[in-house]
Amino acid sequence: MAHRLARRYAHRGEAIDDLHQTAVLGLIAAVDRYDPDRGDFVGFAVPTILGELKRYFRDRTWALRVPRRLHDLRAAIGAADQHLTTVLGRRPVLADIAAYLELSEEQVIEGLEVD
């Protein structure tokens, strides 16, 4: 699974071995943090591995272009955070934002990773 996800980024000019290693580190992090009561492992591991790969590019290259949909998602999350803080009287948690935007928690996490 980790190697398959790493291959998505093979065309970006980085060594595939480095991408595989980064993806495996993401898989290990997913194993360490996984809680079976929160759902299936693959649904948790895939965003964790992709997040690790995205961080790799963000930290090591200038060539990563963030898709427009993620920029838009980041803006929607920020607006939802402000609105929900006012409505709830507290900072919203991930589940609050996901429910408000009618997205999965993984999609919200993906949007939060955009800098």
Phi and psi restraints in degrees (range 20) as a CNS / XPLOR table:
assign (resid 1 and name C) (resid 2 and name N)
       (resid 2 and name CA) (resid 2 and name C) 1.0 -63.0 20.0 2
assign (resid 2 and name N) (resid 2 and name CA)
       (resid 2 and name C) (resid 3 and name N) 1.0 -42.5 20.0 2
assign (resid 2 and name C) (resid 3 and name N)
       (resid 3 and name CA) (resid 3 and name C) 1.0 -67.5 20.0 2
assign (resid 3 and name N) (resid 3 and name CA)
       (resid 3 and name C) (resid 4 and name N) 1.0 -38.0 20.0 2
assign (resid 3 and name C) (resid 4 and name N)
       (resid 4 and name CA) (resid 4 and name C) 1.0 -62.3 20.0 2
assign (resid 4 and name N) (resid 4 and name CA)
       (resid 4 and name C) (resid 5 and name N) 1.0 -43.0 20.0 2
assign (resid 4 and name C) (resid 5 and name N)
       (resid 5 and name CA) (resid 5 and name C) 1.0 -67.2 20.0 2
assign (resid 5 and name N) (resid 5 and name CA)
       (resid 5 and name C) (resid 6 and name N) 1.0 -36.3 20.0 2
assign (resid 5 and name C) (resid 6 and name N)
       (resid 6 and name CA) (resid 6 and name C) 1.0 -64.7 20.0 2
assign (resid 6 and name N) (resid 6 and name CA)
       (resid 6 and name C) (resid 7 and name N) 1.0 -35.5 20.0 2
assign (resid 6 and name C) (resid 7 and name N)
       (resid 7 and name CA) (resid 7 and name C) 1.0 -64.1 20.0 2
assign (resid 7 and name N) (resid 7 and name CA)
       (resid 7 and name C) (resid 8 and name N) 1.0 -21.0 20.0 2
assign (resid 7 and name C) (resid 8 and name N)
       (resid 8 and name CA) (resid 8 and name C) 1.0 -59.5 20.0 2
assign (resid 8 and name N) (resid 8 and name CA)
       (resid 8 and name C) (resid 9 and name N) 1.0 -26.9 20.0 2
assign (resid 8 and name C) (resid 9 and name N)
       (resid 9 and name CA) (resid 9 and name C) 1.0 -106.0 20.0 2
assign (resid 9 and name N) (resid 9 and name CA)
       (resid 9 and name C) (resid 10 and name N) 1.0 9.9 20.0 2
assign (resid 9 and name C) (resid 10 and name N)
       (resid 10 and name CA) (resid 10 and name C) 1.0 -63.4 20.0 2
assign (resid 10 and name N) (resid 10 and name CA)
       (resid 10 and name C) (resid 11 and name N) 1.0 -27.4 20.0 2
assign (resid 10 and name C) (resid 11 and name N)
       (resid 11 and name CA) (resid 11 and name C) 1.0 -81.6 20.0 2
assign (resid 11 and name N) (resid 11 and name CA)
       (resid 11 and name C) (resid 12 and name N) 1.0 5.9 20.0 2
assign (resid 11 and name C) (resid 12 and name N)
       (resid 12 and name CA) (resid 12 and name C) 1.0 -95.3 20.0 2
assign (resid 12 and name N) (resid 12 and name CA)
       (resid 12 and name C) (resid 13 and name N) 1.0 9.5 20.0 2
assign (resid 12 and name C) (resid 13 and name N)
       (resid 13 and name CA) (resid 13 and name C) 1.0 89.1 20.0 2
assign (resid 13 and name N) (resid 13 and name CA)
       (resid 13 and name C) (resid 14 and name N) 1.0 5.1 20.0 2
assign (resid 13 and name C) (resid 14 and name N)
       (resid 14 and name CA) (resid 14 and name C) 1.0 -99.2 20.0 2
assign (resid 14 and name N) (resid 14 and name CA)
       (resid 14 and name C) (resid 15 and name N) 1.0 151.4 20.0 2
assign (resid 14 and name C) (resid 15 and name N)
       (resid 15 and name CA) (resid 15 and name C) 1.0 -62.9 20.0 2
assign (resid 15 and name N) (resid 15 and name CA)
       (resid 15 and name C) (resid 16 and name N) 1.0 134.0 20.0 2
assign (resid 15 and name C) (resid 16 and name N)
       (resid 16 and name CA) (resid 16 and name C) 1.0 -62.9 20.0 2
assign (resid 16 and name N) (resid 16 and name CA)
       (resid 16 and name C) (resid 17 and name N) 1.0 -32.3 20.0 2
assign (resid 16 and name C) (resid 17 and name N)
       (resid 17 and name CA) (resid 17 and name C) 1.0 -62.9 20.0 2
assign (resid 17 and name N) (resid 17 and name CA)
       (resid 17 and name C) (resid 18 and name N) 1.0 -39.0 20.0 2
assign (resid 17 and name C) (resid 18 and name N)
       (resid 18 and name CA) (resid 18 and name C) 1.0 -65.7 20.0 2
assign (resid 18 and name N) (resid 18 and name CA)
       (resid 18 and name C) (resid 19 and name N) 1.0 -40.1 20.0 2
assign (resid 18 and name C) (resid 19 and name N)
       (resid 19 and name CA) (resid 19 and name C) 1.0 -66.6 20.0 2
assign (resid 19 and name N) (resid 19 and name CA)
       (resid 19 and name C) (resid 20 and name N) 1.0 -41.0 20.0 2
assign (resid 19 and name C) (resid 20 and name N)
       (resid 20 and name CA) (resid 20 and name C) 1.0 -61.7 20.0 2
assign (resid 20 and name N) (resid 20 and name CA)
       (resid 20 and name C) (resid 21 and name N) 1.0 -45.0 20.0 2
assign (resid 20 and name C) (resid 21 and name N)
       (resid 21 and name CA) (resid 21 and name C) 1.0 -62.0 20.0 2
assign (resid 21 and name N) (resid 21 and name CA)
       (resid 21 and name C) (resid 22 and name N) 1.0 -43.1 20.0 2
assign (resid 21 and name C) (resid 22 and name N)
       (resid 22 and name CA) (resid 22 and name C) 1.0 -63.0 20.0 2
assign (resid 22 and name N) (resid 22 and name CA)
       (resid 22 and name C) (resid 23 and name N) 1.0 -43.4 20.0 2
assign (resid 22 and name C) (resid 23 and name N)
       (resid 23 and name CA) (resid 23 and name C) 1.0 -64.1 20.0 2
assign (resid 23 and name N) (resid 23 and name CA)
       (resid 23 and name C) (resid 24 and name N) 1.0 -39.4 20.0 2
assign (resid 23 and name C) (resid 24 and name N)
       (resid 24 and name CA) (resid 24 and name C) 1.0 -65.5 20.0 2
assign (resid 24 and name N) (resid 24 and name CA)
       (resid 24 and name C) (resid 25 and name N) 1.0 -38.0 20.0 2
assign (resid 24 and name C) (resid 25 and name N)
       (resid 25 and name CA) (resid 25 and name C) 1.0 -61.9 20.0 2
assign (resid 25 and name N) (resid 25 and name CA)
       (resid 25 and name C) (resid 26 and name N) 1.0 -38.4 20.0 2
assign (resid 25 and name C) (resid 26 and name N)
       (resid 26 and name CA) (resid 26 and name C) 1.0 -64.5 20.0 2
assign (resid 26 and name N) (resid 26 and name CA)
       (resid 26 and name C) (resid 27 and name N) 1.0 -39.2 20.0 2
assign (resid 26 and name C) (resid 27 and name N)
       (resid 27 and name CA) (resid 27 and name C) 1.0 -63.7 20.0 2
assign (resid 27 and name N) (resid 27 and name CA)
       (resid 27 and name C) (resid 28 and name N) 1.0 -42.5 20.0 2
assign (resid 27 and name C) (resid 28 and name N)
       (resid 28 and name CA) (resid 28 and name C) 1.0 -62.7 20.0 2
assign (resid 28 and name N) (resid 28 and name CA)
       (resid 28 and name C) (resid 29 and name N) 1.0 -42.6 20.0 2
assign (resid 28 and name C) (resid 29 and name N)
       (resid 29 and name CA) (resid 29 and name C) 1.0 -61.5 20.0 2
assign (resid 29 and name N) (resid 29 and name CA)
       (resid 29 and name C) (resid 30 and name N) 1.0 -39.0 20.0 2
assign (resid 29 and name C) (resid 30 and name N)
       (resid 30 and name CA) (resid 30 and name C) 1.0 -64.6 20.0 2
assign (resid 30 and name N) (resid 30 and name CA)
       (resid 30 and name C) (resid 31 and name N) 1.0 -42.6 20.0 2
assign (resid 30 and name C) (resid 31 and name N)
       (resid 31 and name CA) (resid 31 and name C) 1.0 -61.4 20.0 2
assign (resid 31 and name N) (resid 31 and name CA)
       (resid 31 and name C) (resid 32 and name N) 1.0 -43.6 20.0 2
assign (resid 31 and name C) (resid 32 and name N)
       (resid 32 and name CA) (resid 32 and name C) 1.0 -64.3 20.0 2
assign (resid 32 and name N) (resid 32 and name CA)
       (resid 32 and name C) (resid 33 and name N) 1.0 -36.1 20.0 2
assign (resid 32 and name C) (resid 33 and name N)
       (resid 33 and name CA) (resid 33 and name C) 1.0 -98.4 20.0 2
assign (resid 33 and name N) (resid 33 and name CA)
       (resid 33 and name C) (resid 34 and name N) 1.0 -6.1 20.0 2
assign (resid 33 and name C) (resid 34 and name N)
       (resid 34 and name CA) (resid 34 and name C) 1.0 -66.4 20.0 2
assign (resid 34 and name N) (resid 34 and name CA)
       (resid 34 and name C) (resid 35 and name N) 1.0 135.5 20.0 2
assign (resid 34 and name C) (resid 35 and name N)
       (resid 35 and name CA) (resid 35 and name C) 1.0 -121.0 20.0 2
assign (resid 35 and name N) (resid 35 and name CA)
       (resid 35 and name C) (resid 36 and name N) 1.0 111.9 20.0 2
assign (resid 35 and name C) (resid 36 and name N)
       (resid 36 and name CA) (resid 36 and name C) 1.0 -58.9 20.0 2
assign (resid 36 and name N) (resid 36 and name CA)
       (resid 36 and name C) (resid 37 and name N) 1.0 -22.7 20.0 2
assign (resid 36 and name C) (resid 37 and name N)
       (resid 37 and name CA) (resid 37 and name C) 1.0 -73.0 20.0 2
assign (resid 37 and name N) (resid 37 and name CA)
       (resid 37 and name C) (resid 38 and name N) 1.0 -12.5 20.0 2
assign (resid 37 and name C) (resid 38 and name N)
       (resid 38 and name CA) (resid 38 and name C) 1.0 -98.5 20.0 2
assign (resid 38 and name N) (resid 38 and name CA)
       (resid 38 and name C) (resid 39 and name N) 1.0 2.6 20.0 2
assign (resid 38 and name C) (resid 39 and name N)
       (resid 39 and name CA) (resid 39 and name C) 1.0 131.0 20.0 2
assign (resid 39 and name N) (resid 39 and name CA)
       (resid 39 and name C) (resid 40 and name N) 1.0 -171.3 20.0 2
assign (resid 39 and name C) (resid 40 and name N)
       (resid 40 and name CA) (resid 40 and name C) 1.0 -77.4 20.0 2
assign (resid 40 and name N) (resid 40 and name CA)
       (resid 40 and name C) (resid 41 and name N) 1.0 155.5 20.0 2
assign (resid 40 and name C) (resid 41 and name N)
       (resid 41 and name CA) (resid 41 and name C) 1.0 -66.6 20.0 2
assign (resid 41 and name N) (resid 41 and name CA)
       (resid 41 and name C) (resid 42 and name N) 1.0 -43.7 20.0 2
assign (resid 41 and name C) (resid 42 and name N)
       (resid 42 and name CA) (resid 42 and name C) 1.0 -60.0 20.0 2
assign (resid 42 and name N) (resid 42 and name CA)
       (resid 42 and name C) (resid 43 and name N) 1.0 -42.0 20.0 2
assign (resid 42 and name C) (resid 43 and name N)
       (resid 43 and name CA) (resid 43 and name C) 1.0 -62.4 20.0 2
assign (resid 43 and name N) (resid 43 and name CA)
       (resid 43 and name C) (resid 44 and name N) 1.0 -24.8 20.0 2
assign (resid 43 and name C) (resid 44 and name N)
       (resid 44 and name CA) (resid 44 and name C) 1.0 -90.0 20.0 2
assign (resid 44 and name N) (resid 44 and name CA)
       (resid 44 and name C) (resid 45 and name N) 1.0 -40.2 20.0 2
assign (resid 44 and name C) (resid 45 and name N)
       (resid 45 and name CA) (resid 45 and name C) 1.0 -70.2 20.0 2
assign (resid 45 and name N) (resid 45 and name CA)
       (resid 45 and name C) (resid 46 and name N) 1.0 -40.3 20.0 2
assign (resid 45 and name C) (resid 46 and name N)
       (resid 46 and name CA) (resid 46 and name C) 1.0 -58.8 20.0 2
assign (resid 46 and name N) (resid 46 and name CA)
       (resid 46 and name C) (resid 47 and name N) 1.0 -51.2 20.0 2
assign (resid 46 and name C) (resid 47 and name N)
       (resid 47 and name CA) (resid 47 and name C) 1.0 -63.7 20.0 2
assign (resid 47 and name N) (resid 47 and name CA)
       (resid 47 and name C) (resid 48 and name N) 1.0 -31.4 20.0 2
assign (resid 47 and name C) (resid 48 and name N)
       (resid 48 and name CA) (resid 48 and name C) 1.0 -66.7 20.0 2
assign (resid 48 and name N) (resid 48 and name CA)
       (resid 48 and name C) (resid 49 and name N) 1.0 -45.4 20.0 2
assign (resid 48 and name C) (resid 49 and name N)
       (resid 49 and name CA) (resid 49 and name C) 1.0 -65.7 20.0 2
assign (resid 49 and name N) (resid 49 and name CA)
       (resid 49 and name C) (resid 50 and name N) 1.0 -45.2 20.0 2
assign (resid 49 and name C) (resid 50 and name N)
       (resid 50 and name CA) (resid 50 and name C) 1.0 -62.7 20.0 2
assign (resid 50 and name N) (resid 50 and name CA)
       (resid 50 and name C) (resid 51 and name N) 1.0 -38.3 20.0 2
assign (resid 50 and name C) (resid 51 and name N)
       (resid 51 and name CA) (resid 51 and name C) 1.0 -62.1 20.0 2
assign (resid 51 and name N) (resid 51 and name CA)
       (resid 51 and name C) (resid 52 and name N) 1.0 -40.7 20.0 2
assign (resid 51 and name C) (resid 52 and name N)
       (resid 52 and name CA) (resid 52 and name C) 1.0 -64.0 20.0 2
assign (resid 52 and name N) (resid 52 and name CA)
       (resid 52 and name C) (resid 53 and name N) 1.0 -42.3 20.0 2
assign (resid 52 and name C) (resid 53 and name N)
       (resid 53 and name CA) (resid 53 and name C) 1.0 -64.7 20.0 2
assign (resid 53 and name N) (resid 53 and name CA)
       (resid 53 and name C) (resid 54 and name N) 1.0 -41.1 20.0 2
assign (resid 53 and name C) (resid 54 and name N)
       (resid 54 and name CA) (resid 54 and name C) 1.0 -64.9 20.0 2
assign (resid 54 and name N) (resid 54 and name CA)
       (resid 54 and name C) (resid 55 and name N) 1.0 -40.2 20.0 2
assign (resid 54 and name C) (resid 55 and name N)
       (resid 55 and name CA) (resid 55 and name C) 1.0 -62.5 20.0 2
assign (resid 55 and name N) (resid 55 and name CA)
       (resid 55 and name C) (resid 56 and name N) 1.0 -38.2 20.0 2
assign (resid 55 and name C) (resid 56 and name N)
       (resid 56 and name CA) (resid 56 and name C) 1.0 -57.0 20.0 2
assign (resid 56 and name N) (resid 56 and name CA)
       (resid 56 and name C) (resid 57 and name N) 1.0 -48.8 20.0 2
assign (resid 56 and name C) (resid 57 and name N)
       (resid 57 and name CA) (resid 57 and name C) 1.0 -67.6 20.0 2
assign (resid 57 and name N) (resid 57 and name CA)
       (resid 57 and name C) (resid 58 and name N) 1.0 -41.5 20.0 2
assign (resid 57 and name C) (resid 58 and name N)
       (resid 58 and name CA) (resid 58 and name C) 1.0 -61.5 20.0 2
assign (resid 58 and name N) (resid 58 and name CA)
       (resid 58 and name C) (resid 59 and name N) 1.0 -38.9 20.0 2
assign (resid 58 and name C) (resid 59 and name N)
       (resid 59 and name CA) (resid 59 and name C) 1.0 -80.4 20.0 2
assign (resid 59 and name N) (resid 59 and name CA)
       (resid 59 and name C) (resid 60 and name N) 1.0 -26.4 20.0 2
assign (resid 59 and name C) (resid 60 and name N)
       (resid 60 and name CA) (resid 60 and name C) 1.0 -116.8 20.0 2
assign (resid 60 and name N) (resid 60 and name CA)
       (resid 60 and name C) (resid 61 and name N) 1.0 -12.2 20.0 2
assign (resid 60 and name C) (resid 61 and name N)
       (resid 61 and name CA) (resid 61 and name C) 1.0 -135.9 20.0 2
assign (resid 61 and name N) (resid 61 and name CA)
       (resid 61 and name C) (resid 62 and name N) 1.0 166.7 20.0 2
assign (resid 61 and name C) (resid 62 and name N)
       (resid 62 and name CA) (resid 62 and name C) 1.0 -107.9 20.0 2
assign (resid 62 and name N) (resid 62 and name CA)
       (resid 62 and name C) (resid 63 and name N) 1.0 -5.5 20.0 2
assign (resid 62 and name C) (resid 63 and name N)
       (resid 63 and name CA) (resid 63 and name C) 1.0 -88.7 20.0 2
assign (resid 63 and name N) (resid 63 and name CA)
       (resid 63 and name C) (resid 64 and name N) 1.0 -5.8 20.0 2
assign (resid 63 and name C) (resid 64 and name N)
       (resid 64 and name CA) (resid 64 and name C) 1.0 -73.5 20.0 2
assign (resid 64 and name N) (resid 64 and name CA)
       (resid 64 and name C) (resid 65 and name N) 1.0 119.1 20.0 2
assign (resid 64 and name C) (resid 65 and name N)
       (resid 65 and name CA) (resid 65 and name C) 1.0 -101.6 20.0 2
assign (resid 65 and name N) (resid 65 and name CA)
       (resid 65 and name C) (resid 66 and name N) 1.0 121.5 20.0 2
assign (resid 65 and name C) (resid 66 and name N)
       (resid 66 and name CA) (resid 66 and name C) 1.0 -82.3 20.0 2
assign (resid 66 and name N) (resid 66 and name CA)
       (resid 66 and name C) (resid 67 and name N) 1.0 127.4 20.0 2
assign (resid 66 and name C) (resid 67 and name N)
       (resid 67 and name CA) (resid 67 and name C) 1.0 -60.4 20.0 2
assign (resid 67 and name N) (resid 67 and name CA)
       (resid 67 and name C) (resid 68 and name N) 1.0 149.3 20.0 2
assign (resid 67 and name C) (resid 68 and name N)
       (resid 68 and name CA) (resid 68 and name C) 1.0 -57.4 20.0 2
assign (resid 68 and name N) (resid 68 and name CA)
       (resid 68 and name C) (resid 69 and name N) 1.0 -38.1 20.0 2
assign (resid 68 and name C) (resid 69 and name N)
       (resid 69 and name CA) (resid 69 and name C) 1.0 -60.4 20.0 2
assign (resid 69 and name N) (resid 69 and name CA)
       (resid 69 and name C) (resid 70 and name N) 1.0 -32.9 20.0 2
assign (resid 69 and name C) (resid 70 and name N)
       (resid 70 and name CA) (resid 70 and name C) 1.0 -74.3 20.0 2
assign (resid 70 and name N) (resid 70 and name CA)
       (resid 70 and name C) (resid 71 and name N) 1.0 -35.3 20.0 2
assign (resid 70 and name C) (resid 71 and name N)
       (resid 71 and name CA) (resid 71 and name C) 1.0 -62.3 20.0 2
assign (resid 71 and name N) (resid 71 and name CA)
       (resid 71 and name C) (resid 72 and name N) 1.0 -44.6 20.0 2
assign (resid 71 and name C) (resid 72 and name N)
       (resid 72 and name CA) (resid 72 and name C) 1.0 -64.1 20.0 2
assign (resid 72 and name N) (resid 72 and name CA)
       (resid 72 and name C) (resid 73 and name N) 1.0 -40.4 20.0 2
assign (resid 72 and name C) (resid 73 and name N)
       (resid 73 and name CA) (resid 73 and name C) 1.0 -63.0 20.0 2
assign (resid 73 and name N) (resid 73 and name CA)
       (resid 73 and name C) (resid 74 and name N) 1.0 -41.8 20.0 2
assign (resid 73 and name C) (resid 74 and name N)
       (resid 74 and name CA) (resid 74 and name C) 1.0 -60.3 20.0 2
assign (resid 74 and name N) (resid 74 and name CA)
       (resid 74 and name C) (resid 75 and name N) 1.0 -43.1 20.0 2
assign (resid 74 and name C) (resid 75 and name N)
       (resid 75 and name CA) (resid 75 and name C) 1.0 -64.6 20.0 2
assign (resid 75 and name N) (resid 75 and name CA)
       (resid 75 and name C) (resid 76 and name N) 1.0 -41.5 20.0 2
assign (resid 75 and name C) (resid 76 and name N)
       (resid 76 and name CA) (resid 76 and name C) 1.0 -64.7 20.0 2
assign (resid 76 and name N) (resid 76 and name CA)
       (resid 76 and name C) (resid 77 and name N) 1.0 -38.1 20.0 2
assign (resid 76 and name C) (resid 77 and name N)
       (resid 77 and name CA) (resid 77 and name C) 1.0 -65.2 20.0 2
assign (resid 77 and name N) (resid 77 and name CA)
       (resid 77 and name C) (resid 78 and name N) 1.0 -41.8 20.0 2
assign (resid 77 and name C) (resid 78 and name N)
       (resid 78 and name CA) (resid 78 and name C) 1.0 -62.0 20.0 2
assign (resid 78 and name N) (resid 78 and name CA)
       (resid 78 and name C) (resid 79 and name N) 1.0 -43.6 20.0 2
assign (resid 78 and name C) (resid 79 and name N)
       (resid 79 and name CA) (resid 79 and name C) 1.0 -65.7 20.0 2
assign (resid 79 and name N) (resid 79 and name CA)
       (resid 79 and name C) (resid 80 and name N) 1.0 -41.3 20.0 2
assign (resid 79 and name C) (resid 80 and name N)
       (resid 80 and name CA) (resid 80 and name C) 1.0 -63.7 20.0 2
assign (resid 80 and name N) (resid 80 and name CA)
       (resid 80 and name C) (resid 81 and name N) 1.0 -40.2 20.0 2
assign (resid 80 and name C) (resid 81 and name N)
       (resid 81 and name CA) (resid 81 and name C) 1.0 -60.3 20.0 2
assign (resid 81 and name N) (resid 81 and name CA)
       (resid 81 and name C) (resid 82 and name N) 1.0 -46.2 20.0 2
assign (resid 81 and name C) (resid 82 and name N)
       (resid 82 and name CA) (resid 82 and name C) 1.0 -64.5 20.0 2
assign (resid 82 and name N) (resid 82 and name CA)
       (resid 82 and name C) (resid 83 and name N) 1.0 -46.2 20.0 2
assign (resid 82 and name C) (resid 83 and name N)
       (resid 83 and name CA) (resid 83 and name C) 1.0 -62.5 20.0 2
assign (resid 83 and name N) (resid 83 and name CA)
       (resid 83 and name C) (resid 84 and name N) 1.0 -47.9 20.0 2
assign (resid 83 and name C) (resid 84 and name N)
       (resid 84 and name CA) (resid 84 and name C) 1.0 -67.6 20.0 2
assign (resid 84 and name N) (resid 84 and name CA)
       (resid 84 and name C) (resid 85 and name N) 1.0 -33.0 20.0 2
assign (resid 84 and name C) (resid 85 and name N)
       (resid 85 and name CA) (resid 85 and name C) 1.0 -60.4 20.0 2
assign (resid 85 and name N) (resid 85 and name CA)
       (resid 85 and name C) (resid 86 and name N) 1.0 -41.9 20.0 2
assign (resid 85 and name C) (resid 86 and name N)
       (resid 86 and name CA) (resid 86 and name C) 1.0 -68.2 20.0 2
assign (resid 86 and name N) (resid 86 and name CA)
       (resid 86 and name C) (resid 87 and name N) 1.0 -47.3 20.0 2
assign (resid 86 and name C) (resid 87 and name N)
       (resid 87 and name CA) (resid 87 and name C) 1.0 -68.6 20.0 2
assign (resid 87 and name N) (resid 87 and name CA)
       (resid 87 and name C) (resid 88 and name N) 1.0 -44.0 20.0 2
assign (resid 87 and name C) (resid 88 and name N)
       (resid 88 and name CA) (resid 88 and name C) 1.0 -84.0 20.0 2
assign (resid 88 and name N) (resid 88 and name CA)
       (resid 88 and name C) (resid 89 and name N) 1.0 -20.4 20.0 2
assign (resid 88 and name C) (resid 89 and name N)
       (resid 89 and name CA) (resid 89 and name C) 1.0 76.0 20.0 2
assign (resid 89 and name N) (resid 89 and name CA)
       (resid 89 and name C) (resid 90 and name N) 1.0 17.4 20.0 2
assign (resid 89 and name C) (resid 90 and name N)
       (resid 90 and name CA) (resid 90 and name C) 1.0 -158.4 20.0 2
assign (resid 90 and name N) (resid 90 and name CA)
       (resid 90 and name C) (resid 91 and name N) 1.0 167.3 20.0 2
assign (resid 90 and name C) (resid 91 and name N)
       (resid 91 and name CA) (resid 91 and name C) 1.0 -69.0 20.0 2
assign (resid 91 and name N) (resid 91 and name CA)
       (resid 91 and name C) (resid 92 and name N) 1.0 131.3 20.0 2
assign (resid 91 and name C) (resid 92 and name N)
       (resid 92 and name CA) (resid 92 and name C) 1.0 -71.5 20.0 2
assign (resid 92 and name N) (resid 92 and name CA)
       (resid 92 and name C) (resid 93 and name N) 1.0 148.7 20.0 2
assign (resid 92 and name C) (resid 93 and name N)
       (resid 93 and name CA) (resid 93 and name C) 1.0 -89.9 20.0 2
assign (resid 93 and name N) (resid 93 and name CA)
       (resid 93 and name C) (resid 94 and name N) 1.0 171.3 20.0 2
assign (resid 93 and name C) (resid 94 and name N)
       (resid 94 and name CA) (resid 94 and name C) 1.0 -53.3 20.0 2
assign (resid 94 and name N) (resid 94 and name CA)
       (resid 94 and name C) (resid 95 and name N) 1.0 -43.7 20.0 2
assign (resid 94 and name C) (resid 95 and name N)
       (resid 95 and name CA) (resid 95 and name C) 1.0 -63.3 20.0 2
assign (resid 95 and name N) (resid 95 and name CA)
       (resid 95 and name C) (resid 96 and name N) 1.0 -35.9 20.0 2
assign (resid 95 and name C) (resid 96 and name N)
       (resid 96 and name CA) (resid 96 and name C) 1.0 -62.9 20.0 2
assign (resid 96 and name N) (resid 96 and name CA)
       (resid 96 and name C) (resid 97 and name N) 1.0 -46.4 20.0 2
assign (resid 96 and name C) (resid 97 and name N)
       (resid 97 and name CA) (resid 97 and name C) 1.0 -66.1 20.0 2
assign (resid 97 and name N) (resid 97 and name CA)
       (resid 97 and name C) (resid 98 and name N) 1.0 -43.5 20.0 2
assign (resid 97 and name C) (resid 98 and name N)
       (resid 98 and name CA) (resid 98 and name C) 1.0 -60.7 20.0 2
assign (resid 98 and name N) (resid 98 and name CA)
       (resid 98 and name C) (resid 99 and name N) 1.0 -44.1 20.0 2
assign (resid 98 and name C) (resid 99 and name N)
       (resid 99 and name CA) (resid 99 and name C) 1.0 -65.5 20.0 2
assign (resid 99 and name N) (resid 99 and name CA)
       (resid 99 and name C) (resid 100 and name N) 1.0 -42.5 20.0 2
assign (resid 99 and name C) (resid 100 and name N)
       (resid 100 and name CA) (resid 100 and name C) 1.0 -62.3 20.0 2
assign (resid 100 and name N) (resid 100 and name CA)
       (resid 100 and name C) (resid 101 and name N) 1.0 -42.0 20.0 2
assign (resid 100 and name C) (resid 101 and name N)
       (resid 101 and name CA) (resid 101 and name C) 1.0 -87.7 20.0 2
assign (resid 101 and name N) (resid 101 and name CA)
       (resid 101 and name C) (resid 102 and name N) 1.0 -2.4 20.0 2
assign (resid 101 and name C) (resid 102 and name N)
       (resid 102 and name CA) (resid 102 and name C) 1.0 57.1 20.0 2
assign (resid 102 and name N) (resid 102 and name CA)
       (resid 102 and name C) (resid 103 and name N) 1.0 47.8 20.0 2
assign (resid 102 and name C) (resid 103 and name N)
       (resid 103 and name CA) (resid 103 and name C) 1.0 -126.0 20.0 2
assign (resid 103 and name N) (resid 103 and name CA)
       (resid 103 and name C) (resid 104 and name N) 1.0 167.6 20.0 2
assign (resid 103 and name C) (resid 104 and name N)
       (resid 104 and name CA) (resid 104 and name C) 1.0 -80.3 20.0 2
assign (resid 104 and name N) (resid 104 and name CA)
       (resid 104 and name C) (resid 105 and name N) 1.0 160.3 20.0 2
assign (resid 104 and name C) (resid 105 and name N)
       (resid 105 and name CA) (resid 105 and name C) 1.0 -62.2 20.0 2
assign (resid 105 and name N) (resid 105 and name CA)
       (resid 105 and name C) (resid 106 and name N) 1.0 -34.9 20.0 2
assign (resid 105 and name C) (resid 106 and name N)
       (resid 106 and name CA) (resid 106 and name C) 1.0 -63.1 20.0 2
assign (resid 106 and name N) (resid 106 and name CA)
       (resid 106 and name C) (resid 107 and name N) 1.0 -38.8 20.0 2
assign (resid 106 and name C) (resid 107 and name N)
       (resid 107 and name CA) (resid 107 and name C) 1.0 -66.0 20.0 2
assign (resid 107 and name N) (resid 107 and name CA)
       (resid 107 and name C) (resid 108 and name N) 1.0 -38.8 20.0 2
assign (resid 107 and name C) (resid 108 and name N)
       (resid 108 and name CA) (resid 108 and name C) 1.0 -65.6 20.0 2
assign (resid 108 and name N) (resid 108 and name CA)
       (resid 108 and name C) (resid 109 and name N) 1.0 -42.5 20.0 2
assign (resid 108 and name C) (resid 109 and name N)
       (resid 109 and name CA) (resid 109 and name C) 1.0 -59.4 20.0 2
assign (resid 109 and name N) (resid 109 and name CA)
       (resid 109 and name C) (resid 110 and name N) 1.0 -43.5 20.0 2
assign (resid 109 and name C) (resid 110 and name N)
       (resid 110 and name CA) (resid 110 and name C) 1.0 -59.7 20.0 2
assign (resid 110 and name N) (resid 110 and name CA)
       (resid 110 and name C) (resid 111 and name N) 1.0 -42.3 20.0 2
assign (resid 110 and name C) (resid 111 and name N)
       (resid 111 and name CA) (resid 111 and name C) 1.0 -67.4 20.0 2
assign (resid 111 and name N) (resid 111 and name CA)
       (resid 111 and name C) (resid 112 and name N) 1.0 -33.7 20.0 2
assign (resid 111 and name C) (resid 112 and name N)
       (resid 112 and name CA) (resid 112 and name C) 1.0 -70.8 20.0 2
assign (resid 112 and name N) (resid 112 and name CA)
       (resid 112 and name C) (resid 113 and name N) 1.0 -23.5 20.0 2
assign (resid 112 and name C) (resid 113 and name N)
       (resid 113 and name CA) (resid 113 and name C) 1.0 -75.9 20.0 2
assign (resid 113 and name N) (resid 113 and name CA)
       (resid 113 and name C) (resid 114 and name N) 1.0 -11.9 20.0 2
assign (resid 113 and name C) (resid 114 and name N)
       (resid 114 and name CA) (resid 114 and name C) 1.0 -76.8 20.0 2
assign (resid 114 and name N) (resid 114 and name CA)
       (resid 114 and name C) (resid 115 and name N) 1.0 124.0 20.0 2
